[in-house]
Amino acid sequence: MFRVAIITLSDKGYAGEREDKSGEVIREVVTKNGYEAVSYTLLPDDRTMLANELRRLCDNDLADLILTTGGTGFSPRDITPEATLDVAQKLVPGIPEAMRYSSLQITKRAMLSRSVAAIREKALIVNLPGSPNAVRENLEYIIAELHHGLEILKGKTDECARI
């Protein structure tokens, strides 16, 4: 069972002015798909705080998969992709490309997503949008394939070929 850390980025959520529904959607989807939600963090839209939390989780092997929600838009306070890139050792462009492809079937505004995915140490970091509906749509689209990627990353398999 892979361990998932959930990080929500929201100034209003951090200040107690808004309930975090997106983080709950992540917990629901990952649990339903056989993952273990091991941590939940609510942070303001602060690049340094997010980068430090990502480093802590990855460098101490506290999670196999880190899913962020929020901070991927055009607002001046949206810093999630930049903080993820600050800590990335390898980029995984196919994951956000797949999410955008899937979302474009629903709304043309998906082209405005700045989500990224990256590897640090033995953890995969994926940026999800902030909307609960978009979180569900994106995560349900990629969740099955993430399992195989994590198996490879964690050394549980080295085969990608399908027979």
Stockholm file with secondary structure:
# STOCKHOLM 1.0

chainA/1-163         MFRVAIITLSDKGYAGEREDKSGEVIREVVTKNGYEAVSYTLLPDDRTMLANELRRLCDNDLADLILTTGGTGFSPRDITPEATLDVAQKLVPGIPEAMRYSSLQITKRAMLSRSVAAIREKALIVNLPGSPNAVRENLEYIIAELHHGLEILKGKTDECARI
#=GR chainA/1-163 SS CCEEEEEEECHHHHTTSSCCHHHHHHHHHHHHTTCEEEEEEEECSCHHHHHHHHHHHHHTTCCSEEEEESCCSSSTTCCHHHHHHHHCSEECTHHHHHHHHHHHTTCGGGGGCCCCEEEETTEEEEEECSSHHHHHHHHHHHHHHHHHHHHHHTTSCCCCCCC
#=GC SS_cons         CCEEEEEEECHHHHTTSSCCHHHHHHHHHHHHTTCEEEEEEEECSCHHHHHHHHHHHHHTTCCSEEEEESCCSSSTTCCHHHHHHHHCSEECTHHHHHHHHHHHTTCGGGGGCCCCEEEETTEEEEEECSSHHHHHHHHHHHHHHHHHHHHHHTTSCCCCCCC
//
